[in-house]
Amino acid sequence: MAGLMRILLGMAAVAILAAAAGAWWAWQQLEAPGPSGEAVIVDIPPGSSLAGISRRLEGEGVIRHAMLFEWYGRVSGLATQVRAGEYRFPAHDTPREVMARLVSGETVLHSLTVIEGWTYAQMRAAIAAHPAIRHTLDEASDETVMTRLGRPGEHPEGWFLPETYRFPRGTSDLELLRTAHQAMVEALQDAWETRRDALPLESPYEALILASIVEKETGLAEERGRVAGVFIRRLERGMRLQTDPTVAYGVGPGFEGRLRRVHLQTDTPYNTYTRHGLPPTPIALPGKAALAAAVQPVDGPWLYFVATGRPDGSHYFSTTLAEHNRAVQKYLETLRARRQAE
């Protein structure tokens, strides 16, 4: 009997030692650096099981032991807190660090930069070409998009703020448009609240239209306020704006990039050479600086401006038509000289 007890005690001791050794090994493995020597990005689809995630991570070289990782998730209670998404695991992340990332929900963020002066159509094209965006609007008309954004019947041009937007993979095109639209609504309201007294603008929307023209006409950031001032004074005096970008917008998608006399003489709602006042809608997506310039124009005597022809995109501002005509001639001479030098 005593011999049997010694055997049982010995077996128990071996089992305890084995369990302790196993626990020690598991603990060490959870703290051990992962096998990958470089960062790995893994997309975890919604509804994935912890077992499937563990096998995926082992296959991608993020962890060494899928079964141990799954066991750790279940024993720790973290298995139910794992979130789907696209994750970036730095080189040699430990299993504990890997689990912490999956629980944190800190997924990889992609970006799309909407450029100041882009048209709405250019923004739609950039969104459609982005590989991390979930595309739901491929066949949707502009009218459908604005309806789904809660603005039925409104023209989309101008209503999206140029900015860099960051988002997780799988964000829909409609979500991104909604974010950019709300950003513009807020930016326009902020600008309108700071407007100068007695402007010839009757609504925030008219400020948005003017800002879009300023955006397209400005080559240098520091000239935005002066350009806006010229347009404001022309509106106050009942002068036509006579701005080329509105004419080009009115030509439509067929515009080939160079305005000709026939374009300037063809009447459209956007031809500010044939019509007084602002065009019916914005002609581009203005940034915050252009919005600020539209409502806080620079005072001065200038009623005209024309490009200098220099590579910096600067303009020459004139007070009289005679002075403006001389500036136009100088601009043409500069262009000819540049072409001859090429």
Beta strands, then each sheet from edge to edge (+ up, - down):
strand 1: 40-44
strand 2: 85-89
strand 3: 109-113
strand 4: 164-168
strand 5: 304-307
strand 6: 315-318
sheet 1: 1+ 2-
sheet 2: 3+ 4-
sheet 3: 5+ 6-
end
